[in-house]
Amino acid sequence: MEQLYIRHVELLGFEKRFFPSQHYVYMILVKWSDQSEKLIYRRYPEIHEFHKTLKEMFPIEAGQIDAKDRKIPSLPAPKWLDNYKNTETRQGTLTEYCTALIHLEAKISQCKMVRDFFRVRPEDETPPAPHPFKRNETYVMSKGRPRSNTSEITGPIMLDSYRVIADYSKSSKYELNLKAGDLVEIVEKCPNGWWFCHCEAQRGWIPASYLEPLDGPDESEEPEPNYAGELYITTKAYKAVEKDEVTLESGEIIEVIHKLLDGWWVVRKGVETGYYPSMFLHKTEEGKETDAEKSVVQRRTPPPRRTTIRNINSIHAQGRQKISQDAYRKNSRRYIQQRRSNSPQLRRHRSSTKSPLLERKPQKDNIATLRPQGDYDHKTPIVPPRPSAELIMERCTENTCKKISIRTAR
């Protein structure tokens, strides 16, 4: 059996705890070679003790024999007083240390001591009992700025609370069993629809489709549809299960028109629209995948759709507003028609034509002739030709435009 090793370590932030006494712990997300992800909690003094033991185990790579041979990164000793400011300032240093450590040669980065230190412990999954009067304070590290030794957190941040709408039975040991009505706190919202949460004394992954905000049924962070679309490529084939989903093969180029937080995005292939798992999509403009995207792609199964959940028990009087597939299709076709109408070639064609009132088909019985003033008879007027589709789109009502758009799309 192949030995597990650490492939990525990410510092998420830290917590201020009040039990059994006030102290600070760092939240570290560890990704292993078997694609599992675990959240561990470590105090800075124990991280420094681990660092000192590692240097004793590898004295040459620690530079204790010759300084020029040093490979193990340095880590400052802990302060005498473990306070908020010190914990905040050390985030950049600790991030650089962990990153450099796991990129060392295999005899160090994959040794038993390193693996044991970053392996999940019972107290990581079952944290100590909370303080009877004070709640733990969570400070999440900002991902939008480069990490350095300066202040990098947006805190204190109390994690978002969500309510479980139906019973959920976990399918792996990395998930949580939930009951309808449970309240969970969200640690990380992944774009693939699997969210890392903790509920009471347990932590694990939960499908976002089983959760609802406490304030209202709709997600405030969910963007509006973008019918212009973003180009993505499918990284894995998927066969539609529900009627509003699409079947695609691996390597197909599609357009994403709505990114939903439950991990099921609305995509467009030609004139066809439907839902597709975001975990099987990769943006074409980016030449290289990030570690986060790789972990998304390597997950085996997409989260369940909300439409497949039975016995939903919501606390909101009105249900979650959802755009129908028919609305997506109509709006998408309307946008495609407008995009074609505004193309440079069509604009040049319009500028080269005469007035729409002088449009005539090359038929002998239907040619308009200019007569001298006063030289008119009382015969039936000539019937004008049928106007072009472009003219209809410019002059007619919205209802007529929709019919032309649908007929053209077909």
C-alpha positions in Angstrom: 0.0 0.0 0.0 1.3 3.4 -1.0 2.3 5.6 1.9 0.3 8.8 2.4 2.0 12.1 2.2 1.0 15.8 2.4 0.5 17.6 -0.9 -0.8 20.9 0.3 -1.0 22.9 3.6 -3.1 26.1 3.9 -3.5 28.4 6.9 -7.1 29.5 7.1 -6.8 31.7 10.2 -7.0 31.3 13.9 -9.4 31.0 16.8 -9.5 32.6 20.2 -10.6 30.1 22.8 -11.6 30.6 26.4 -11.7 27.0 27.7 -10.0 25.7 29.7 -8.2 29.0 29.7 -7.8 31.8 27.1 -5.5 30.8 24.3 -5.1 30.9 20.5 -5.0 28.0 17.9 -4.2 28.2 14.2 -6.7 26.6 11.8 -4.7 24.6 9.2 -6.2 22.8 6.2 -4.2 19.7 5.2 -4.6 18.0 1.9 -3.2 14.5 1.6 -2.2 12.4 -1.4 -5.4 10.3 -1.2 -7.4 13.5 -2.0 -8.7 13.7 1.6 -8.8 17.1 3.3 -8.6 17.6 7.1 -8.8 20.7 9.3 -6.4 20.6 12.2 -5.8 23.0 15.1 -2.3 23.8 16.5 -0.9 26.2 19.0 2.2 28.1 18.0 4.3 26.8 20.9 3.7 23.2 19.8 4.5 24.1 16.2 7.9 25.5 17.4 8.6 22.4 19.5 7.9 20.3 16.4 10.3 22.5 14.5 13.1 22.1 17.1 12.7 18.3 17.0 12.8 18.2 13.2 16.1 20.1 13.3 17.6 17.6 15.8 16.5 14.7 13.5 18.1 16.3 10.4 21.1 18.3 11.7 22.8 18.7 8.3 19.7 20.1 6.6 19.1 22.3 9.6 22.5 23.9 9.1 23.9 22.9 12.5 27.0 21.4 10.9 27.5 23.8 8.1 25.2 26.8 7.7 25.4 26.7 3.8 23.8 23.3 3.9 20.6 24.5 5.6 17.4 23.5 3.9 14.9 23.5 6.7 13.2 26.9 7.0 13.6 29.0 10.1 10.8 29.7 12.6 11.0 32.3 15.3 10.6 31.3 18.9 7.2 32.0 20.6 6.7 35.1 22.6 6.4 34.9 26.3 2.9 36.2 26.1 0.6 34.6 23.6 -1.8 37.4 22.7 -3.9 38.5 19.7 -1.3 40.7 18.1 1.4 38.1 18.1 -0.9 35.4 16.8 -2.1 37.7 14.0 1.4 38.8 13.0 2.8 35.3 12.8 0.3 34.2 10.2 2.5 35.2 7.2 5.6 33.5 8.8 3.8 30.4 9.5 2.3 30.2 6.0 5.8 30.5 4.5 7.2 27.9 6.9 4.5 25.3 6.1 4.8 25.8 2.4 8.6 25.5 2.4 8.5 22.5 4.6 6.2 20.3 2.4 8.3 21.2 -0.6 11.5 19.8 0.9 13.0 16.5 -0.3 10.9 13.5 0.4 13.1 12.1 3.2 12.1 15.2 5.3 8.6 16.3 4.0 7.3 12.7 4.0 9.0 11.4 7.1 6.9 9.9 9.9 7.4 12.8 12.2 6.0 15.4 9.7 3.1 13.1 8.8 2.2 12.5 12.4 2.3 16.2 13.3 -0.1 17.2 10.5 -2.4 14.1 11.0 -5.8 14.8 12.4 -6.2 14.2 16.2 -9.2 13.3 18.2 -9.3 16.8 19.7 -9.4 18.3 16.1 -12.6 16.5 15.4 -14.0 16.9 18.9 -12.9 20.2 20.3 -13.0 20.9 24.0 -16.2 21.9 25.7 -17.1 25.6 25.1 -16.9 28.3 27.7 -20.2 28.6 29.6 -20.4 32.3 28.9 -18.0 33.2 26.1 -18.1 31.9 22.5 -15.0 31.1 20.5 -13.9 34.0 18.2 -12.8 33.0 14.7 -10.5 35.1 12.6 -10.3 34.1 8.9 -7.3 34.9 6.8 -7.9 37.1 3.8 -7.4 35.3 0.5 -7.4 38.4 -1.7 -4.1 39.8 -0.7 -0.5 38.4 -0.8 0.5 36.9 2.5 3.1 38.6 4.5 4.0 39.3 8.1 1.6 42.2 8.3 -2.0 42.1 9.4 -4.0 39.9 7.0 -7.2 39.0 8.7 -10.7 40.4 8.5 -11.8 39.9 12.0 -13.1 39.2 14.3 -15.4 37.2 12.0 -18.2 35.1 13.4 -18.7 32.3 11.0 -22.0 32.3 9.0 -24.7 30.2 10.5 -27.0 28.1 8.3 -29.9 25.8 9.0 -30.2 22.2 7.7 -33.5 21.7 5.7 -33.6 17.9 5.7 -31.9 14.8 7.2 -28.5 14.0 5.5 -26.6 10.7 5.9 -22.9 11.0 5.1 -21.4 8.9 2.3 -17.8 9.1 3.6 -16.0 9.6 6.8 -15.1 13.2 5.8 -18.7 14.3 5.9 -21.3 14.9 8.6 -24.6 13.3 9.5 -27.2 16.0 9.9 -30.8 16.3 11.1 -33.4 18.8 9.8 -33.2 21.9 12.0 -29.5 21.6 13.0 -27.5 24.8 12.9 -24.0 24.7 11.4 -21.2 27.2 11.0 -19.6 27.5 7.6 -15.7 27.5 7.6 -15.2 27.3 3.8 -17.5 27.6 0.8 -16.1 25.7 -2.1 -17.4 26.4 -5.6 -18.1 22.7 -6.2 -21.0 22.9 -3.7 -19.4 21.0 -0.8 -19.0 23.3 2.2 -16.7 22.6 5.2 -18.8 23.2 8.4 -18.8 22.4 12.0 -21.8 21.5 14.0 -21.5 21.4 17.8 -18.4 19.2 18.4 -18.0 17.8 14.8 -16.5 19.1 11.6 -16.8 17.9 8.0 -18.2 18.5 4.5 -21.8 19.1 3.8 -23.7 19.6 0.5 -24.7 23.3 0.2 -28.1 22.2 -1.2 -29.0 20.9 2.3 -28.5 24.3 3.9 -30.5 27.5 3.9 -29.6 31.0 5.3 -31.4 32.1 8.5 -32.4 35.5 7.2 -34.2 34.5 4.0 -34.5 31.6 1.5 -32.2 33.2 -1.1 -28.4 33.4 -1.1 -27.2 37.0 -0.9 -23.8 36.0 -2.3 -25.3 34.3 -5.4 -24.5 36.3 -8.5 -27.1 37.3 -11.2 -27.1 35.3 -14.5 -24.6 36.5 -17.1 -26.0 35.6 -20.5 -22.8 36.8 -22.2 -21.3 33.6 -20.7 -17.8 32.7 -19.7 -15.9 30.0 -21.6 -15.1 26.8 -19.7 -14.0 23.4 -20.7 -15.4 20.1 -19.3 -12.8 18.0 -17.4 -15.1 15.0 -17.0 -18.1 13.6 -18.8 -21.5 13.7 -17.1 -24.8 12.2 -18.2 -27.9 14.1 -17.3 -30.1 12.6 -14.6 -32.7 15.3 -14.3 -34.6 16.8 -17.2 -33.0 20.3 -16.7 -29.5 19.0 -16.8 -27.2 18.6 -19.9 -25.1 15.7 -21.0 -21.5 16.6 -22.0 -18.4 14.7 -22.9 -14.9 15.5 -21.5 -13.1 18.3 -23.4 -16.1 20.2 -24.6 -16.1 24.0 -24.7 -19.2 25.5 -23.2 -20.4 28.9 -21.8 -21.3 29.3 -18.1 -24.2 31.7 -17.7 -25.1 31.3 -14.0 -22.8 30.3 -11.2 -24.9 28.9 -8.3 -23.5 28.3 -4.8 -24.8 24.7 -4.7 -22.2 23.7 -7.2 -24.6 23.2 -10.1 -24.0 25.9 -12.8 -26.2 26.7 -15.7 -24.2 26.2 -18.9 -24.9 26.9 -22.6 -23.9 24.6 -25.5 -25.0 26.2 -28.8 -28.7 27.0 -28.0 -29.1 24.3 -25.4 -29.0 25.3 -21.7 -29.0 23.3 -18.5 -27.4 22.4 -15.2 -23.9 20.9 -15.0 -21.6 20.1 -12.0 -19.1 22.9 -11.6 -16.6 20.4 -10.2 -16.2 19.1 -13.8 -15.5 22.5 -15.3 -12.2 24.5 -15.8 -11.9 28.0 -17.1 -10.3 28.1 -20.5 -8.6 31.4 -20.1 -6.4 30.2 -17.2 -3.4 28.2 -18.4 -2.7 26.5 -15.2 -5.0 25.0 -12.5 -4.7 26.2 -8.9 -4.5 23.8 -6.0 -8.0 24.6 -5.1 -9.3 23.8 -8.6 -7.3 20.6 -8.7 -9.0 19.5 -5.5 -12.4 20.3 -6.9 -11.7 18.3 -10.1 -10.4 15.3 -8.2 -13.5 14.9 -6.1 -15.4 11.9 -7.4 -19.1 12.8 -7.1 -21.0 16.1 -7.3 -23.2 17.2 -4.4 -27.0 16.3 -4.6 -29.4 18.7 -6.3 -31.9 20.5 -4.1 -34.7 19.2 -6.4 -33.8 15.6 -5.4 -34.1 16.3 -1.6 -37.2 14.9 0.0 -39.1 16.2 3.0 -37.6 19.6 2.9 -38.5 21.5 6.1 -37.8 25.3 5.6 -38.3 28.0 8.2 -39.2 30.5 5.5 -42.8 31.2 4.5 -41.9 31.5 0.8 -39.7 29.0 -0.9 -36.4 29.8 -2.5 -36.8 31.7 -5.8 -35.5 29.7 -8.7 -35.2 30.6 -12.3 -36.8 28.0 -14.5 -35.0 26.3 -17.3 -37.5 27.8 -19.8 -36.6 31.3 -18.5 -32.9 30.5 -18.9 -33.5 29.2 -22.4 -35.6 32.2 -23.6 -33.2 34.8 -22.1 -30.2 33.0 -23.5 -31.8 32.8 -27.0 -32.8 36.5 -26.8 -29.2 37.4 -25.9 -27.8 35.3 -28.8 -30.2 37.0 -31.2 -29.2 40.5 -30.0 -25.5 39.5 -30.3 -26.0 38.5 -33.9 -28.0 41.6 -34.7 -25.2 43.8 -33.3 -22.4 42.0 -35.1 -20.2 44.3 -37.3 -21.1 42.4 -40.5 -24.8 43.0 -40.0 -24.2 46.7 -39.2 -22.3 47.1 -42.5 -25.1 45.3 -44.3 -27.7 47.7 -42.9 -25.7 50.8 -43.8 -25.4 49.6 -47.4 -29.2 49.1 -47.9 -31.6 51.8 -48.8 -34.6 53.0 -46.8 -36.7 50.1 -45.5 -39.7 51.7 -47.3 -38.0 51.2 -50.6 -37.3 47.5 -50.1 -38.6 45.5 -53.0 -38.2 42.0 -54.3 -37.0 41.6 -57.9 -40.4 40.6 -59.2 -42.0 42.3 -62.3 -45.4 42.5 -60.7 -44.1 44.1 -57.5 -41.9 47.0 -58.6 -42.5 50.4 -57.3 -42.4 53.1 -60.1 -42.3 56.9 -59.7 -45.0 58.8 -61.6 -45.4 62.4 -62.3 -47.5 64.4 -59.8 -51.2 64.2 -60.7 -50.8 61.2 -62.9 -52.6 58.7 -60.6 -55.3 56.2 -61.4 -57.8 54.5 -59.1 -56.3 51.0 -59.4 -55.6 48.8 -56.3 -52.3 49.8 -54.7 -49.3 47.5 -55.1 -48.9 45.2 -52.1 -45.5 45.8 -50.5 -43.2 42.8 -50.0 -42.7 41.1 -46.7 -40.1 42.9 -44.6 -36.9 41.2 -43.6 -36.3 39.6 -40.1 -33.9 42.4 -39.3 -36.5 45.0 -39.9 -39.1 43.1 -37.8 -36.6 42.9 -34.9 -36.1 46.7 -35.1 -39.7 47.8 -35.6 -42.0 45.2 -34.0 -43.2 44.5 -30.5 -41.3 42.4 -27.9 -43.7 39.5 -28.3 -43.0 39.3 -32.1 -39.3 39.6 -31.4 -39.4 36.6 -29.1 -41.2 34.5 -31.8 -38.6 35.4 -34.4 -35.7 34.7 -31.9 -37.1 31.2 -31.1 -37.7 30.3 -34.7 -34.2 31.5 -35.8 -32.6 29.5 -32.9 -34.3 26.4 -34.1 
